[in-house]
């Protein structure tokens, strides 16, 4: 179903970046420079995504979306805006990759005959042990 790999580079024209004061590293620099980057991506209003891709993202990322259907990613670990912008784009790439990753189907299994026999023998041993503990009538 998914033929192309979505990355932040493909979505770049629709990404909105804003800067604000960071609480990350930088000493007094933190108090003066807007180094925190907030990346916003509106899934519903995207022209790059297909309807199927939008549906997948809206369902799988529902807990991360705002009421307007925007995905927000914050980055404030680095001292510079440029590094934080790259970090935010890497985070977006990871989110997109995880959202489109196919879930491996679970294969039903049953215990082996040996395992079943071991369990029954163990139960019998426990039963006998408890029988010996009881007072005779």
N, CA, C and O atoms as a Tinker XYZ file with bonds, in Angstrom:
   548  protein
     1  N      0.832000   -1.187000    0.000000    73     2
     2  CA     0.000000    0.000000    0.000000    64     1     3
     3  C      0.878000    1.253000    0.000000    63     2     4     5
     4  O      0.637000    2.186000   -0.767000    81     3
     5  N      1.902000    1.268000    0.869000    73     3     6
     6  CA     2.810000    2.405000    0.974000    64     5     7
     7  C      3.959000    2.201000    0.004000    63     6     8     9
     8  O      4.783000    1.312000    0.216000    81     7
     9  N      4.042000    3.009000   -1.073000    73     7    10
    10  CA     5.083000    2.804000   -2.055000    64     9    11
    11  C      6.260000    3.752000   -1.855000    63    10    12    13
    12  O      7.398000    3.386000   -2.151000    81    11
    13  N      6.013000    4.944000   -1.368000    73    11    14
    14  CA     7.104000    5.891000   -1.161000    64    13    15
    15  C      7.393000    6.050000    0.326000    63    14    16    17
    16  O      6.525000    5.852000    1.176000    81    15
    17  N      8.632000    6.413000    0.612000    73    15    18
    18  CA     9.028000    6.606000    2.005000    64    17    19
    19  C      8.922000    8.086000    2.325000    63    18    20    21
    20  O      9.647000    8.905000    1.760000    81    19
    21  N      8.021000    8.425000    3.228000    73    19    22
    22  CA     7.837000    9.822000    3.606000    64    21    23
    23  C      8.948000   10.273000    4.544000    63    22    24    25
    24  O      9.254000    9.603000    5.530000    81    23
    25  N      9.547000   11.416000    4.226000    73    23    26
    26  CA    10.571000   11.994000    5.084000    64    25    27
    27  C     10.279000   13.474000    5.269000    63    26    28    29
    28  O      9.429000   14.047000    4.586000    81    27
    29  N     10.997000   14.079000    6.202000    73    27    30
    30  CA    10.821000   15.505000    6.446000    64    29    31
    31  C     11.284000   16.322000    5.234000    63    30    32    33
    32  O     10.794000   17.429000    5.016000    81    31
    33  N     12.223000   15.786000    4.444000    73    31    34
    34  CA    12.705000   16.491000    3.253000    64    33    35
    35  C     11.583000   16.624000    2.219000    63    34    36    37
    36  O     11.470000   17.656000    1.557000    81    35
    37  N     10.759000   15.590000    2.078000    73    35    38
    38  CA     9.643000   15.633000    1.129000    64    37    39
    39  C      8.585000   16.626000    1.612000    63    38    40    41
    40  O      7.987000   17.350000    0.817000    81    39
    41  N      8.365000   16.646000    2.924000    73    39    42
    42  CA     7.315000   17.497000    3.510000    64    41    43
    43  C      7.785000   18.914000    3.816000    63    42    44    45
    44  O      6.989000   19.732000    4.278000    81    43
    45  N      9.054000   19.226000    3.571000    73    43    46
    46  CA     9.640000   20.513000    3.952000    64    45    47
    47  C      8.815000   21.738000    3.557000    63    46    48    49
    48  O      8.694000   22.660000    4.363000    81    47
    49  N      8.235000   21.789000    2.337000    73    47    50
    50  CA     7.442000   22.983000    1.985000    64    49    51
    51  C      6.230000   23.216000    2.901000    63    50    52    53
    52  O      5.751000   24.345000    3.013000    81    51
    53  N      5.741000   22.172000    3.548000    73    51    54
    54  CA     4.549000   22.305000    4.389000    64    53    55
    55  C      4.870000   22.367000    5.884000    63    54    56    57
    56  O      3.963000   22.471000    6.710000    81    55
    57  N      6.153000   22.302000    6.229000    73    55    58
    58  CA     6.546000   22.366000    7.634000    64    57    59
    59  C      6.680000   23.823000    8.060000    63    58    60    61
    60  O      7.205000   24.655000    7.320000    81    59
    61  N      6.199000   24.117000    9.259000    73    59    62
    62  CA     6.297000   25.467000    9.806000    64    61    63
    63  C      7.174000   25.402000   11.050000    63    62    64    65
    64  O      6.900000   24.645000   11.981000    81    63
    65  N      8.229000   26.204000   11.052000    73    63    66
    66  CA     9.153000   26.232000   12.167000    64    65    67
    67  C      8.969000   27.527000   12.943000    63    66    68    69
    68  O      8.786000   28.592000   12.354000    81    67
    69  N      9.020000   27.430000   14.273000    73    67    70
    70  CA     9.014000   28.632000   15.101000    64    69    71
    71  C     10.040000   28.448000   16.205000    63    70    72    73
    72  O     10.310000   27.330000   16.644000    81    71
    73  N     10.613000   29.571000   16.649000    73    71    74
    74  CA    11.652000   29.529000   17.672000    64    73    75
    75  C     11.145000   30.191000   18.948000    63    74    76    77
    76  O     10.368000   31.145000   18.911000    81    75
    77  N     11.608000   29.657000   20.078000    73    75    78
    78  CA    11.258000   30.244000   21.371000    64    77    79
    79  C     12.411000   30.011000   22.332000    63    78    80    81
    80  O     13.384000   29.336000   21.995000    81    79
    81  N     12.300000   30.567000   23.518000    73    79    82
    82  CA    13.365000   30.424000   24.508000    64    81    83
    83  C     13.434000   28.982000   24.984000    63    82    84    85
    84  O     12.415000   28.355000   25.273000    81    83
    85  N     14.632000   28.479000   25.058000    73    83    86
    86  CA    14.867000   27.085000   25.421000    64    85    87
    87  C     15.185000   26.954000   26.893000    63    86    88    89
    88  O     15.654000   27.898000   27.529000    81    87
    89  N     14.921000   25.758000   27.432000    73    87    90
    90  CA    15.361000   25.471000   28.794000    64    89    91
    91  C     16.543000   24.508000   28.758000    63    90    92    93
    92  O     16.960000   23.989000   29.794000    81    91
    93  N     17.073000   24.277000   27.580000    73    91    94
    94  CA    18.176000   23.340000   27.409000    64    93    95
    95  C     19.519000   23.947000   27.746000    63    94    96    97
    96  O     19.574000   24.997000   28.386000    81    95
    97  N     20.625000   23.305000   27.324000    73    95    98
    98  CA    21.966000   23.781000   27.656000    64    97    99
    99  C     22.299000   25.096000   26.957000    63    98   100   101
   100  O     21.709000   25.431000   25.930000    81    99
   101  N     23.249000   25.835000   27.526000    73    99   102
   102  CA    23.683000   27.071000   26.886000    64   101   103
   103  C     24.031000   28.162000   27.872000    63   102   104   105
   104  O     24.426000   29.253000   27.463000    81   103
   105  N     23.894000   27.897000   29.170000    73   103   106
   106  CA    24.247000   28.901000   30.172000    64   105   107
   107  C     23.392000   30.145000   30.042000    63   106   108   109
   108  O     22.178000   30.055000   29.859000    81   107
   109  N     24.027000   31.317000   30.136000    73   107   110
   110  CA    23.272000   32.575000   30.035000    64   109   111
   111  C     22.752000   32.800000   28.623000    63   110   112   113
   112  O     21.833000   33.590000   28.405000    81   111
   113  N     23.345000   32.103000   27.675000    73   111   114
   114  CA    22.889000   32.182000   26.293000    64   113   115
   115  C     21.411000   31.820000   26.193000    63   114   116   117
   116  O     20.691000   32.365000   25.356000    81   115
   117  N     20.954000   30.897000   27.050000    73   115   118
   118  CA    19.561000   30.434000   27.051000    64   117   119
   119  C     18.607000   31.589000   27.302000    63   118   120   121
   120  O     17.518000   31.636000   26.729000    81   119
   121  N     19.009000   32.516000   28.153000    73   119   122
   122  CA    18.138000   33.622000   28.524000    64   121   123
   123  C     18.012000   34.680000   27.439000    63   122   124   125
   124  O     17.106000   35.511000   27.487000    81   123
   125  N     18.915000   34.657000   26.457000    73   123   126
   126  CA    18.944000   35.720000   25.453000    64   125   127
   127  C     18.528000   35.269000   24.049000    63   126   128   129
   128  O     18.038000   36.069000   23.253000    81   127
   129  N     18.726000   33.997000   23.759000    73   127   130
   130  CA    18.561000   33.521000   22.377000    64   129   131
   131  C     17.395000   32.540000   22.278000    63   130   132   133
   132  O     17.215000   31.689000   23.149000    81   131
   133  N     16.615000   32.663000   21.224000    73   131   134
   134  CA    15.517000   31.737000   20.963000    64   133   135
   135  C     16.061000   30.520000   20.225000    63   134   136   137
   136  O     16.099000   30.501000   18.994000    81   135
   137  N     16.484000   29.502000   20.980000    73   135   138
   138  CA    17.109000   28.343000   20.333000    64   137   139
   139  C     16.189000   27.127000   20.275000    63   138   140   141
   140  O     16.492000   26.174000   19.557000    81   139
   141  N     15.078000   27.131000   21.004000    73   139   142
   142  CA    14.130000   26.012000   20.944000    64   141   143
   143  C     13.342000   26.109000   19.640000    63   142   144   145
   144  O     12.855000   27.177000   19.268000    81   143
   145  N     13.228000   24.978000   18.959000    73   143   146
   146  CA    12.492000   24.937000   17.686000    64   145   147
   147  C     11.236000   24.086000   17.864000    63   146   148   149
   148  O     11.280000   22.987000   18.415000    81   147
   149  N     10.121000   24.626000   17.382000    73   147   150
   150  CA     8.868000   23.883000   17.349000    64   149   151
   151  C      8.497000   23.693000   15.890000    63   150   152   153
   152  O      8.312000   24.660000   15.152000    81   151
   153  N      8.392000   22.451000   15.487000    73   151   154
   154  CA     8.027000   22.105000   14.111000    64   153   155
   155  C      6.545000   21.772000   14.107000    63   154   156   157
   156  O      6.091000   20.960000   14.914000    81   155
   157  N      5.791000   22.384000   13.217000    73   155   158
   158  CA     4.361000   22.118000   13.103000    64   157   159
   159  C      4.074000   21.573000   11.702000    63   158   160   161
   160  O      4.567000   22.093000   10.701000    81   159
   161  N      3.271000   20.522000   11.661000    73   159   162
   162  CA     2.890000   19.935000   10.374000    64   161   163
   163  C      1.408000   19.608000   10.418000    63   162   164   165
   164  O      0.967000   18.781000   11.217000    81   163
   165  N      0.641000   20.264000    9.552000    73   163   166
   166  CA    -0.797000   20.045000    9.499000    64   165   167
   167  C     -1.098000   18.882000    8.551000    63   166   168   169
   168  O     -0.967000   19.005000    7.333000    81   167
   169  N     -1.495000   17.772000    9.125000    73   167   170
   170  CA    -1.752000   16.567000    8.329000    64   169   171
   171  C     -2.996000   16.753000    7.470000    63   170   172   173
   172  O     -3.000000   16.407000    6.288000    81   171
   173  N     -4.041000   17.297000    8.062000    73   171   174
   174  CA    -5.322000   17.455000    7.332000    64   173   175
   175  C     -5.206000   18.382000    6.133000    63   174   176   177
   176  O     -5.845000   18.146000    5.108000    81   175
   177  N     -4.397000   19.439000    6.243000    73   175   178
   178  CA    -4.289000   20.433000    5.165000    64   177   179
   179  C     -3.143000   20.170000    4.201000    63   178   180   181
   180  O     -2.861000   20.996000    3.334000    81   179
   181  N     -2.486000   19.036000    4.345000    73   179   182
   182  CA    -1.343000   18.724000    3.494000    64   181   183
   183  C     -1.772000   18.408000    2.060000    63   182   184   185
   184  O     -2.739000   17.682000    1.832000    81   183
   185  N     -1.035000   18.967000    1.105000    73   183   186
   186  CA    -1.264000   18.670000   -0.316000    64   185   187
   187  C     -0.314000   17.576000   -0.811000    63   186   188   189
   188  O     -0.538000   16.986000   -1.867000    81   187
   189  N      0.731000   17.313000   -0.056000    73   187   190
   190  CA     1.726000   16.326000   -0.460000    64   189   191
   191  C      1.252000   14.908000   -0.138000    63   190   192   193
   192  O      1.523000   13.976000   -0.895000    81   191
   193  N      0.553000   14.747000    0.972000    73   191   194
   194  CA     0.092000   13.424000    1.390000    64   193   195
   195  C     -1.128000   12.970000    0.596000    63   194   196   197
   196  O     -1.971000   13.782000    0.215000    81   195
   197  N     -1.209000   11.670000    0.354000    73   195   198
   198  CA    -2.404000   11.095000   -0.263000    64   197   199
   199  C     -3.457000   10.916000    0.833000    63   198   200   201
   200  O     -3.143000   11.021000    2.018000    81   199
   201  N     -4.689000   10.651000    0.445000    73   199   202
   202  CA    -5.769000   10.463000    1.420000    64   201   203
   203  C     -5.500000    9.256000    2.317000    63   202   204   205
   204  O     -5.791000    9.291000    3.513000    81   203
   205  N     -4.938000    8.180000    1.736000    73   203   206
   206  CA    -4.594000    6.992000    2.527000    64   205   207
   207  C     -3.536000    7.317000    3.582000    63   206   208   209
   208  O     -3.649000    6.912000    4.739000    81   207
   209  N     -2.507000    8.055000    3.160000    73   207   210
   210  CA    -1.442000    8.431000    4.089000    64   209   211
   211  C     -1.980000    9.311000    5.211000    63   210   212   213
   212  O     -1.606000    9.157000    6.374000    81   211
   213  N     -2.866000   10.235000    4.844000    73   211   214
   214  CA    -3.481000   11.099000    5.863000    64   213   215
   215  C     -4.269000   10.270000    6.869000    63   214   216   217
   216  O     -4.175000   10.494000    8.076000    81   215
   217  N     -5.045000    9.314000    6.370000    73   215   218
   218  CA    -5.862000    8.478000    7.251000    64   217   219
   219  C     -4.984000    7.674000    8.210000    63   218   220   221
   220  O     -5.287000    7.574000    9.399000    81   219
   221  N     -3.902000    7.106000    7.692000    73   219   222
   222  CA    -2.986000    6.325000    8.530000    64   221   223
   223  C     -2.373000    7.208000    9.617000    63   222   224   225
   224  O     -2.349000    6.838000   10.791000    81   223
   225  N     -1.880000    8.378000    9.212000    73   223   226
   226  CA    -1.241000    9.275000   10.181000    64   225   227
   227  C     -2.240000    9.784000   11.216000    63   226   228   229
   228  O     -1.926000    9.844000   12.405000    81   227
   229  N     -3.436000   10.150000   10.774000    73   227   230
   230  CA    -4.436000   10.662000   11.716000    64   229   231
   231  C     -4.846000    9.609000   12.739000    63   230   232   233
   232  O     -5.100000    9.933000   13.899000    81   231
   233  N     -4.911000    8.348000   12.312000    73   231   234
   234  CA    -5.307000    7.305000   13.259000    64   233   235
   235  C     -4.156000    6.904000   14.175000    63   234   236   237
   236  O     -4.346000    6.768000   15.384000    81   235
   237  N     -2.965000    6.713000   13.613000    73   235   238
   238  CA    -1.845000    6.233000   14.426000    64   237   239
   239  C     -1.237000    7.305000   15.317000    63   238   240   241
   240  O     -0.678000    6.993000   16.368000    81   239
   241  N     -1.342000    8.568000   14.907000    73   239   242
   242  CA    -0.744000    9.648000   15.696000    64   241   243
   243  C     -1.793000   10.469000   16.440000    63   242   244   245
   244  O     -1.516000   11.590000   16.866000    81   243
   245  N     -2.991000    9.919000   16.597000    73   243   246
   246  CA    -4.089000   10.693000   17.183000    64   245   247
   247  C     -3.762000   11.276000   18.548000    63   246   248   249
   248  O     -4.212000   12.375000   18.871000    81   247
   249  N     -2.979000   10.554000   19.361000    73   247   250
   250  CA    -2.651000   11.046000   20.698000    64   249   251
   251  C     -1.628000   12.188000   20.654000    63   250   252   253
   252  O     -1.490000   12.928000   21.629000    81   251
   253  N     -0.921000   12.336000   19.546000    73   251   254
   254  CA     0.116000   13.372000   19.431000    64   253   255
   255  C     -0.370000   14.614000   18.704000    63   254   256   257
   256  O      0.357000   15.603000   18.621000    81   255
   257  N     -1.599000   14.579000   18.171000    73   255   258
   258  CA    -2.093000   15.687000   17.352000    64   257   259
   259  C     -2.861000   16.700000   18.186000    63   258   260   261
   260  O     -3.465000   16.364000   19.205000    81   259
   261  N     -2.825000   17.953000   17.729000    73   259   262
   262  CA    -3.636000   18.988000   18.353000    64   261   263
   263  C     -5.069000   18.839000   17.845000    63   262   264   265
   264  O     -5.340000   17.997000   16.990000    81   263
   265  N     -5.987000   19.653000   18.369000    73   263   266
   266  CA    -7.382000   19.601000   17.918000    64   265   267
   267  C     -7.513000   19.958000   16.439000    63   266   268   269
   268  O     -8.433000   19.492000   15.767000    81   267
   269  N     -6.599000   20.781000   15.933000    73   267   270
   270  CA    -6.638000   21.188000   14.527000    64   269   271
   271  C     -5.985000   20.158000   13.604000    63   270   272   273
   272  O     -5.907000   20.378000   12.395000    81   271
   273  N     -5.521000   19.045000   14.156000    73   271   274
   274  CA    -4.897000   18.003000   13.341000    64   273   275
   275  C     -3.447000   18.294000   13.013000    63   274   276   277
   276  O     -2.933000   17.807000   12.006000    81   275
   277  N     -2.775000   19.083000   13.845000    73   275   278
   278  CA    -1.374000   19.405000   13.618000    64   277   279
   279  C     -0.481000   18.536000   14.486000    63   278   280   281
   280  O     -0.780000   18.281000   15.653000    81   279
   281  N      0.607000   18.090000   13.905000    73   279   282
   282  CA     1.629000   17.351000   14.636000    64   281   283
   283  C      2.692000   18.365000   15.045000    63   282   284   285
   284  O      3.221000   19.093000   14.205000    81   283
   285  N      3.001000   18.407000   16.336000    73   283   286
   286  CA     4.010000   19.344000   16.826000    64   285   287
   287  C      5.200000   18.562000   17.375000    63   286   288   289
   288  O      5.042000   17.629000   18.162000    81   287
   289  N      6.395000   18.964000   16.942000    73   287   290
   290  CA     7.626000   18.329000   17.404000    64   289   291
   291  C      8.527000   19.432000   17.957000    63   290   292   293
   292  O      8.757000   20.443000   17.293000    81   291
   293  N      9.035000   19.234000   19.176000    73   291   294
   294  CA     9.899000   20.227000   19.814000    64   293   295
   295  C     11.321000   19.691000   19.892000    63   294   296   297
   296  O     11.538000   18.495000   20.084000    81   295
   297  N     12.288000   20.598000   19.739000    73   295   298
   298  CA    13.699000   20.239000   19.907000    64   297   299
   299  C     14.404000   21.389000   20.610000    63   298   300   301
   300  O     14.369000   22.529000   20.148000    81   299
   301  N     15.050000   21.074000   21.744000    73   299   302
   302  CA    15.756000   22.116000   22.488000    64   301   303
   303  C     17.039000   21.602000   23.125000    63   302   304   305
   304  O     17.585000   22.240000   24.025000    81   303
   305  N     17.523000   20.449000   22.663000    73   303   306
   306  CA    18.694000   19.835000   23.279000    64   305   307
   307  C     20.009000   20.513000   22.887000    63   306   308   309
   308  O     20.984000   20.457000   23.637000    81   307
   309  N     20.037000   21.137000   21.743000    73   307   310
   310  CA    21.279000   21.748000   21.257000    64   309   311
   311  C     21.300000   23.243000   21.583000    63   310   312   313
   312  O     20.291000   23.825000   21.979000    81   311
   313  N     22.488000   23.850000   21.403000    73   311   314
   314  CA    22.638000   25.276000   21.731000    64   313   315
   315  C     22.199000   26.188000   20.598000    63   314   316   317
   316  O     21.876000   27.351000   20.841000    81   315
   317  N     22.178000   25.690000   19.364000    73   315   318
   318  CA    21.857000   26.576000   18.235000    64   317   319
   319  C     20.523000   26.198000   17.593000    63   318   320   321
   320  O     20.074000   25.053000   17.654000    81   319
   321  N     19.913000   27.201000   16.979000    73   319   322
   322  CA    18.636000   26.980000   16.278000    64   321   323
   323  C     18.789000   25.969000   15.150000    63   322   324   325
   324  O     17.940000   25.095000   14.968000    81   323
   325  N     19.866000   26.093000   14.402000    73   323   326
   326  CA    20.062000   25.219000   13.241000    64   325   327
   327  C     20.153000   23.759000   13.672000    63   326   328   329
   328  O     19.543000   22.887000   13.053000    81   327
   329  N     20.914000   23.494000   14.731000    73   327   330
   330  CA    21.037000   22.117000   15.213000    64   329   331
   331  C     19.700000   21.606000   15.736000    63   330   332   333
   332  O     19.350000   20.446000   15.520000    81   331
   333  N     18.955000   22.462000   16.420000    73   331   334
   334  CA    17.646000   22.061000   16.929000    64   333   335
   335  C     16.653000   21.833000   15.786000    63   334   336   337
   336  O     15.783000   20.967000   15.884000    81   335
   337  N     16.778000   22.598000   14.717000    73   335   338
   338  CA    15.914000   22.409000   13.539000    64   337   339
   339  C     16.184000   21.038000   12.914000    63   338   340   341
   340  O     15.254000   20.318000   12.552000    81   339
   341  N     17.460000   20.689000   12.793000    73   339   342
   342  CA    17.820000   19.376000   12.253000    64   341   343
   343  C     17.319000   18.263000   13.172000    63   342   344   345
   344  O     16.829000   17.234000   12.706000    81   343
   345  N     17.445000   18.478000   14.476000    73   343   346
   346  CA    16.982000   17.494000   15.456000    64   345   347
   347  C     15.467000   17.299000   15.345000    63   346   348   349
   348  O     14.982000   16.170000   15.412000    81   347
   349  N     14.731000   18.381000   15.180000    73   347   350
   350  CA    13.274000   18.297000   15.036000    64   349   351
   351  C     12.904000   17.524000   13.772000    63   350   352   353
   352  O     11.955000   16.739000   13.778000    81   351
   353  N     13.644000   17.742000   12.700000    73   351   354
   354  CA    13.367000   17.020000   11.452000    64   353   355
   355  C     13.686000   15.531000   11.607000    63   354   356   357
   356  O     12.977000   14.688000   11.059000    81   355
   357  N     14.752000   15.202000   12.351000    73   355   358
   358  CA    15.080000   13.789000   12.609000    64   357   359
   359  C     13.970000   13.136000   13.431000    63   358   360   361
   360  O     13.585000   11.995000   13.177000    81   359
   361  N     13.462000   13.874000   14.419000    73   359   362
   362  CA    12.365000   13.342000   15.238000    64   361   363
   363  C     11.127000   13.087000   14.381000    63   362   364   365
   364  O     10.456000   12.067000   14.537000    81   363
   365  N     10.824000   14.027000   13.467000    73   363   366
   366  CA     9.679000   13.855000   12.561000    64   365   367
   367  C      9.879000   12.627000   11.682000    63   366   368   369
   368  O      8.945000   11.850000   11.477000    81   367
   369  N     11.098000   12.447000   11.160000    73   367   370
   370  CA    11.390000   11.260000   10.336000    64   369   371
   371  C     11.128000    9.975000   11.120000    63   370   372   373
   372  O     10.549000    9.026000   10.591000    81   371
   373  N     11.559000    9.949000   12.384000    73   371   374
   374  CA    11.363000    8.753000   13.217000    64   373   375
   375  C      9.879000    8.505000   13.463000    63   374   376   377
   376  O      9.431000    7.359000   13.434000    81   375
   377  N      9.119000    9.562000   13.701000    73   375   378
   378  CA     7.674000    9.429000   13.933000    64   377   379
   379  C      6.982000    8.885000   12.691000    63   378   380   381
   380  O      6.135000    7.997000   12.783000    81   379
   381  N      7.347000    9.421000   11.525000    73   379   382
   382  CA     6.739000    8.972000   10.266000    64   381   383
   383  C      7.112000    7.517000    9.975000    63   382   384   385
   384  O      6.261000    6.732000    9.556000    81   383
   385  N      8.370000    7.158000   10.193000    73   383   386
   386  CA     8.813000    5.777000    9.934000    64   385   387
   387  C      8.054000    4.803000   10.821000    63   386   388   389
   388  O      7.632000    3.740000   10.365000    81   387
   389  N      7.880000    5.162000   12.087000    73   387   390
   390  CA     7.172000    4.280000   13.017000    64   389   391
   391  C      5.696000    4.162000   12.641000    63   390   392   393
   392  O      5.107000    3.088000   12.766000    81   391
   393  N      5.095000    5.267000   12.180000    73   391   394
   394  CA     3.678000    5.252000   11.824000    64   393   395
   395  C      3.400000    4.363000   10.608000    63   394   396   397
   396  O      2.349000    3.726000   10.530000    81   395
   397  N      4.337000    4.322000    9.668000    73   395   398
   398  CA     4.109000    3.552000    8.441000    64   397   399
   399  C      4.730000    2.159000    8.481000    63   398   400   401
   400  O      4.644000    1.414000    7.505000    81   399
   401  N      5.357000    1.802000    9.608000    73   399   402
   402  CA     5.959000    0.480000    9.716000    64   401   403
   403  C      4.855000   -0.574000    9.814000    63   402   404   405
   404  O      3.904000   -0.420000   10.580000    81   403
   405  N      4.991000   -1.628000    9.041000    73   403   406
   406  CA     4.010000   -2.706000    9.051000    64   405   407
   407  C      4.139000   -3.505000   10.343000    63   406   408   409
   408  O      5.245000   -3.861000   10.750000    81   407
   409  N      3.022000   -3.781000   10.976000    73   407   410
   410  CA     3.035000   -4.564000   12.200000    64   409   411
   411  C      3.101000   -6.039000   11.836000    63   410   412   413
   412  O      2.342000   -6.522000   10.995000    81   411
   413  N      4.025000   -6.747000   12.486000    73   411   414
   414  CA     4.216000   -8.164000   12.192000    64   413   415
   415  C      3.035000   -8.952000   12.752000    63   414   416   417
   416  O      2.722000   -8.819000   13.935000    81   415
   417  N      2.375000   -9.768000   11.936000    73   415   418
   418  CA     1.221000  -10.524000   12.446000    64   417   419
   419  C      1.649000  -11.583000   13.456000    63   418   420   421
   420  O      2.697000  -12.212000   13.307000    81   419
   421  N      0.836000  -11.769000   14.471000    73   419   422
   422  CA     1.133000  -12.745000   15.514000    64   421   423
   423  C      0.747000  -14.135000   15.021000    63   422   424   425
   424  O     -0.341000  -14.338000   14.483000    81   423
   425  N      1.654000  -15.086000   15.214000    73   423   426
   426  CA     1.358000  -16.465000   14.843000    64   425   427
   427  C      0.879000  -17.201000   16.088000    63   426   428   429
   428  O      1.549000  -17.182000   17.121000    81   427
   429  N     -0.271000  -17.844000   15.991000    73   427   430
   430  CA    -0.797000  -18.597000   17.120000    64   429   431
   431  C      0.061000  -19.834000   17.334000    63   430   432   433
   432  O      0.413000  -20.530000   16.382000    81   431
   433  N      0.392000  -20.101000   18.586000    73   431   434
   434  CA     1.209000  -21.280000   18.905000    64   433   435
   435  C      0.513000  -22.082000   19.989000    63   434   436   437
   436  O     -0.375000  -21.579000   20.678000    81   435
   437  N      0.928000  -23.342000   20.135000    73   435   438
   438  CA     0.421000  -24.147000   21.239000    64   437   439
   439  C      1.604000  -24.851000   21.881000    63   438   440   441
   440  O      2.614000  -25.097000   21.221000    81   439
   441  N      1.486000  -25.178000   23.173000    73   439   442
   442  CA     2.622000  -25.803000   23.852000    64   441   443
   443  C      2.915000  -27.194000   23.288000    63   442   444   445
   444  O      2.022000  -27.894000   22.810000    81   443
   445  N      4.185000  -27.568000   23.360000    73   443   446
   446  CA     4.578000  -28.880000   22.857000    64   445   447
   447  C      4.048000  -29.972000   23.787000    63   446   448   449
   448  O      3.673000  -29.704000   24.929000    81   447
   449  N      4.022000  -31.202000   23.282000    73   447   450
   450  CA     3.537000  -32.334000   24.088000    64   449   451
   451  C      4.404000  -32.511000   25.322000    63   450   452   453
   452  O      3.895000  -32.829000   26.396000    81   451
   453  N      5.706000  -32.310000   25.182000    73   451   454
   454  CA     6.625000  -32.444000   26.314000    64   453   455
   455  C      6.308000  -31.420000   27.396000    63   454   456   457
   456  O      6.299000  -31.746000   28.583000    81   455
   457  N      6.044000  -30.162000   26.979000    73   455   458
   458  CA     5.743000  -29.105000   27.940000    64   457   459
   459  C      4.448000  -29.404000   28.679000    63   458   460   461
   460  O      4.359000  -29.191000   29.888000    81   459
   461  N      3.444000  -29.895000   27.962000    73   459   462
   462  CA     2.167000  -30.249000   28.586000    64   461   463
   463  C      2.382000  -31.376000   29.600000    63   462   464   465
   464  O      1.857000  -31.324000   30.712000    81   463
   465  N      3.160000  -32.400000   29.209000    73   463   466
   466  CA     3.418000  -33.543000   30.086000    64   465   467
   467  C      4.180000  -33.105000   31.340000    63   466   468   469
   468  O      3.883000  -33.571000   32.440000    81   467
   469  N      5.162000  -32.210000   31.177000    73   467   470
   470  CA     5.920000  -31.697000   32.324000    64   469   471
   471  C      4.994000  -30.974000   33.292000    63   470   472   473
   472  O      5.103000  -31.147000   34.506000    81   471
   473  N      4.082000  -30.162000   32.756000    73   471   474
   474  CA     3.148000  -29.410000   33.598000    64   473   475
   475  C      2.259000  -30.359000   34.388000    63   474   476   477
   476  O      2.050000  -30.157000   35.584000    81   475
   477  N      1.733000  -31.388000   33.737000    73   475   478
   478  CA     0.853000  -32.353000   34.404000    64   477   479
   479  C      1.623000  -33.110000   35.487000    63   478   480   481
   480  O      1.115000  -33.289000   36.594000    81   479
   481  N      2.842000  -33.555000   35.178000    73   479   482
   482  CA     3.666000  -34.264000   36.164000    64   481   483
   483  C      3.973000  -33.386000   37.375000    63   482   484   485
   484  O      3.955000  -33.851000   38.515000    81   483
   485  N      4.253000  -32.114000   37.111000    73   483   486
   486  CA     4.540000  -31.181000   38.205000    64   485   487
   487  C      3.317000  -31.023000   39.109000    63   486   488   489
   488  O      3.437000  -31.003000   40.334000    81   487
   489  N      2.143000  -30.914000   38.493000    73   487   490
   490  CA     0.905000  -30.776000   39.273000    64   489   491
   491  C      0.656000  -32.040000   40.114000    63   490   492   493
   492  O      0.208000  -31.954000   41.257000    81   491
   493  N      0.949000  -33.206000   39.537000    73   491   494
   494  CA     0.752000  -34.464000   40.266000    64   493   495
   495  C      1.694000  -34.538000   41.469000    63   494   496   497
   496  O      1.292000  -34.944000   42.559000    81   495
   497  N      2.957000  -34.140000   41.258000    73   495   498
   498  CA     3.933000  -34.143000   42.351000    64   497   499
   499  C      3.496000  -33.211000   43.480000    63   498   500   501
   500  O      3.571000  -33.574000   44.654000    81   499
   501  N      3.041000  -32.015000   43.124000    73   499   502
   502  CA     2.565000  -31.063000   44.138000    64   501   503
   503  C      1.370000  -31.627000   44.887000    63   502   504   505
   504  O      1.267000  -31.481000   46.105000    81   503
   505  N      0.473000  -32.268000   44.161000    73   503   506
   506  CA    -0.719000  -32.855000   44.778000    64   505   507
   507  C     -0.324000  -33.937000   45.783000    63   506   508   509
   508  O     -0.845000  -33.974000   46.898000    81   507
   509  N      0.601000  -34.821000   45.384000    73   507   510
   510  CA     1.063000  -35.889000   46.273000    64   509   511
   511  C      1.742000  -35.317000   47.517000    63   510   512   513
   512  O      1.528000  -35.799000   48.630000    81   511
   513  N      2.562000  -34.287000   47.317000    73   511   514
   514  CA     3.260000  -33.643000   48.421000    64   513   515
   515  C      2.250000  -33.113000   49.448000    63   514   516   517
   516  O      2.453000  -33.257000   50.654000    81   515
   517  N      1.179000  -32.510000   48.971000    73   515   518
   518  CA     0.165000  -31.948000   49.868000    64   517   519
   519  C     -0.678000  -33.050000   50.515000    63   518   520   521
   520  O     -1.170000  -32.887000   51.631000    81   519
   521  N     -0.841000  -34.167000   49.811000    73   519   522
   522  CA    -1.571000  -35.296000   50.389000    64   521   523
   523  C     -0.823000  -35.832000   51.612000    63   522   524   525
   524  O     -1.437000  -36.188000   52.617000    81   523
   525  N      0.511000  -35.888000   51.515000    73   523   526
   526  CA     1.323000  -36.389000   52.635000    64   525   527
   527  C      1.258000  -35.473000   53.844000    63   526   528   529
   528  O      1.460000  -35.931000   54.969000    81   527
   529  N      0.980000  -34.185000   53.641000    73   527   530
   530  CA     0.930000  -33.228000   54.734000    64   529   531
   531  C     -0.361000  -33.330000   55.546000    63   530   532   533
   532  O     -0.413000  -32.915000   56.704000    81   531
   533  N     -1.399000  -33.888000   54.924000    73   531   534
   534  CA    -2.698000  -33.968000   55.617000    64   533   535
   535  C     -2.670000  -35.028000   56.730000    63   534   536   537
   536  O     -1.988000  -36.047000   56.625000    81   535
   537  N     -3.428000  -34.756000   57.791000    73   535   538
   538  CA    -3.529000  -35.704000   58.904000    64   537   539
   539  C     -4.436000  -36.855000   58.473000    63   538   540   541
   540  O     -5.434000  -36.638000   57.785000    81   539
   541  N     -4.094000  -38.065000   58.871000    73   539   542
   542  CA    -4.973000  -39.194000   58.530000    64   541   543
   543  C     -6.276000  -39.092000   59.328000    63   542   544   545
   544  O     -6.287000  -38.587000   60.451000    81   543
   545  N     -7.367000  -39.572000   58.739000    73   543   546
   546  CA    -8.672000  -39.480000   59.403000    64   545   547
   547  C     -8.885000  -40.558000   60.425000    63   546   548
   548  O     -9.937000  -40.605000   61.063000    81   547
